[in-house]
Amino acid sequence: MTQHWQEQVSLKPYNTFGIDVRARYFTQAHDDEQARQSLAEAAQRGLDVMVIGGGSNLLLTRDVDALVLHMASRGLRVLSDDGQRVVVEAEAGEPWHPFVQWSIEQGLCGLENLSLIPGTVGAAPMQNVGAYGVEVKDVFVGLTALNRDTGELQDFSLDDCAFGYRDSVFKRHPGRWLILRVRFALSRTLLAHLDYGPVRQRLAEQGVVQPSARAISDAICSIRREKLPDPAELGNAGSFFKNPVVPAVLAQRIRDNHPCVVAYPQADGQVKLAAGWLIEQAGWKGYREGDAGVHRLQSLVLVNYGQATGEQLHALARKIQADVLERFGVALEMEPNLY
């Protein structure tokens, strides 16, 4: 057995749902070479490889008959600074929220709306994570990834990543690339994104007239803590379903029957609906089957009350999807990756 590989390791500490399944083999990569060696040896053994970061976008429904490679690389650095635009680089294993807080402490703006999102830097471009009107692509400069087939490094530009809503080229081609480090263009001048009413309202409640990046981050953290359970206390993966984008005709049909529908017109003429609103209207908020349930405060969040299995959570998700489709004609798509 390879020195740094472990056998039959519980993945409960490595996924925010707290699902207790086992990995046939488990190892960590603290740098590029360890990642490359692990992938090469797995290939020699004919083993599949599952790469994980913070495990915050993962629903495990069975034991993993593969090598689980945990990205544990760390490092934050400034690559360029012209006094206004600052390019920073973060290793894939850096926890996302501490990275955001580090950027704010450096006097840099651009990531504040993405505060308190769980996961790691390396996973952020995969999903093009977003919140409160900002997505990773809005501050993205580039990244370096390892080609899992050839072992060669490749740099990706913004266009190369083909970012979409909770989507990227990396998500569309799983297993092809291993993201090693990501680069962001931040600013020393704040361009505040306050389009979402709750953020403006919270800042007003706090008496903030001229918001700073720190004030916006603090406001968003307080909102998220009120709405979303802490995975350390209650197993969850944050928002479980994507906000669906539907034709305007369907959105209008729903609005005719439900004037209070939460909807956002899109530039292409379609309409983005709030998945949480749809789920709540269907009566699922606070629902529980054994230890698998829907959070009592946020219907977009599925939770593990302690001993739920991944299969039980997935079964609950499918019931919600079927009900929303029948009631509204809207197909909800899961955000977490299913294994």
Number of C-alpha atoms within 10 A of each C-alpha: 7 8 6 12 16 16 13 14 18 17 20 15 13 17 24 27 30 28 27 21 19 20 22 18 22 23 23 20 19 16 16 17 11 17 24 20 13 22 22 17 13 16 14 9 9 10 16 15 20 17 20 22 25 23 25 24 23 23 25 25 17 16 16 22 15 17 23 24 22 20 28 20 21 15 12 16 11 12 12 12 14 9 9 11 15 17 21 20 20 24 26 28 26 23 21 23 19 16 19 22 18 13 20 20 12 9 15 25 25 25 25 29 27 23 23 20 20 22 23 25 28 28 30 22 26 21 22 23 19 20 15 17 12 19 23 21 22 16 18 20 19 22 24 20 23 20 16 18 12 10 17 11 17 13 13 16 13 14 11 12 20 14 20 13 15 18 17 18 18 21 19 11 9 11 15 16 20 25 28 23 24 24 23 22 21 24 21 18 15 15 11 15 15 17 11 11 9 14 20 19 14 18 19 13 10 11 10 15 9 8 17 18 24 17 16 23 22 18 25 24 18 14 14 16 11 12 17 20 21 16 18 11 11 17 23 29 27 25 19 25 21 20 22 17 21 19 14 16 11 15 24 15 13 17 14 11 10 12 10 10 17 15 19 13 15 13 7 8 10 16 20 19 20 18 25 21 19 25 21 17 16 15 14 21 21 16 15 17 12 12 14 25 24 27 23 18 14 20 26 26 22 29 27 27 20 15 14 20 21 23 16 18 24 18 13 18 21 15 13 19 18 14 19 22 14 12 12 16 15 21 17 22 15 16 19 19 13 13 13
